[in-house]
């Protein structure tokens, strides 16, 4: 098919202030410089030859010409290579949205997979071979042409690498890749995989697992250790509308490339001359920044629902994705249980842990003053997924994940030989303990401080000796990789319409986020069978029911709450933000699809 095989996706339409202002004023009015390149890192910073950066918007951008996004996680290292894990913070806050570009963008709202660097693709009849077609008018921001050579080179480096960040699924799925022409590539898969383009080659849920990199810069470097960061030499280098010009502990600054290929080709253009990703600060600072229009956006961790309502009363130019609760994030919160640690390797004890948690109360912490949204599974409650869950309500009646039932928990503990002593369940002189690794307020906002207190209280009331171990995002991720937890808070990203991706998280396939190390051979076989069927196949519903029966019985992960979150957008300087009524793409600027937002933003003050 010339425009690619497009899958229909159902719409999602569901749902220190003074210090901050000083920082924002300094960031916005200053001219972005070359950045601090003196960081010490074990990743090499050198690279192949590249020409000087393409001409970008000169001079200091005014506030009216600057997009200020209250979204920033200080990078652990100045690394632009997206296949190195230490690049995650920098990639999340600016690079994968505005510097790099995807072959395709999966759009939950319009229901299409939108070609971008590619023009389309075709699967073979057996879903084992993909022919990928690329645009012929794309260039890197140093002026060199983008072609099949870059795609083939990047893919081959991934296949040869030891542990490329986020690309293990690609390693497991791809047998080989070869160039057919400057604009055509053939990918041979190890097994039928009708979802490969969407799940691996597209911006999907958060980012793209495959981001093409410039062969002429990477060639001769060690793929897994090359930092791809030297601002004076134009690195990191992408095909996107902006280039990174400065990185500090509090902000990343990007300048518009006025010679962007898409603008030359008449495909798209961007209006903001400068984009600043900056920390919104704590709740009161984020609210103040929105009220005063120092911020054009804040969301995900701050402000809270109550904070958005308060800010909107003082600044009527603020809009949310939908109502007060906002956008339903595709990644519900859950507790990953380490199924290799005793006694939590016992599924019945995991069910007792589930019954000890009042999810209605937990969810209200995040949604106040809105309604609670407890999670019955780890799927986001998007229309097609909710319909499938509803069709299997008999499973949830047999396995009631939402029930807060201390009597049931006590019965399970007693059946396992525990006796309550001094308020704590004890067996053979050992207390029933749980090391609970939770996001800290610094990681995802002040509500997580309240969440830690609540879970600690609920589990102690159930007779469990809890050790709460809060951590920032990097600490949580490191603990997750090493299995240093009994239970851990996390995001359950996966499916948005088709149920396979979420089920596949919990298999032993390479690259999955199965941090609890749960294993069930029958479950793996069912999910593998489902993965070879195209989305919408009639067999999927029955296979889903079979897999979910096993998953619910074993309960390797405890669902906590759906994640409606304020996505607060300010119309003082910029218009045409995505909303439920104008849902041209996902709204969050931490996701790669924010590329599709900035190409549609319009100045509220006229042409710039």
CORSUL-V722043 format. One record per helix or strand of 3 or more residues. SS is the DSSP state (h for helix, s for strand). FROM is the first residue (numbers start at 1). TO is the last residue. If there is no record, write none. Layout:
[[SS & FROM & TO] [SS & FROM & TO]]
//
This chain:
[[h & 17 & 29] [h & 63 & 65] [s & 66 & 70] [h & 85 & 99] [s & 104 & 107] [s & 112 & 115] [s & 118 & 123] [s & 129 & 134] [h & 148 & 160] [h & 168 & 173] [s & 174 & 181] [s & 184 & 189] [h & 196 & 200] [s & 202 & 204] [h & 215 & 218] [h & 231 & 233] [s & 242 & 247] [s & 251 & 257] [h & 261 & 264] [s & 274 & 278] [h & 283 & 291] [s & 297 & 299] [h & 305 & 314] [s & 327 & 337] [h & 347 & 355] [h & 359 & 367] [h & 383 & 391] [h & 393 & 398] [h & 406 & 415] [s & 419 & 421] [s & 424 & 427] [s & 433 & 439] [h & 441 & 444] [h & 447 & 461] [s & 465 & 471] [h & 473 & 482] [s & 487 & 492] [h & 500 & 504] [h & 521 & 531] [h & 540 & 554] [s & 557 & 565] [s & 567 & 570] [h & 594 & 598]]
//
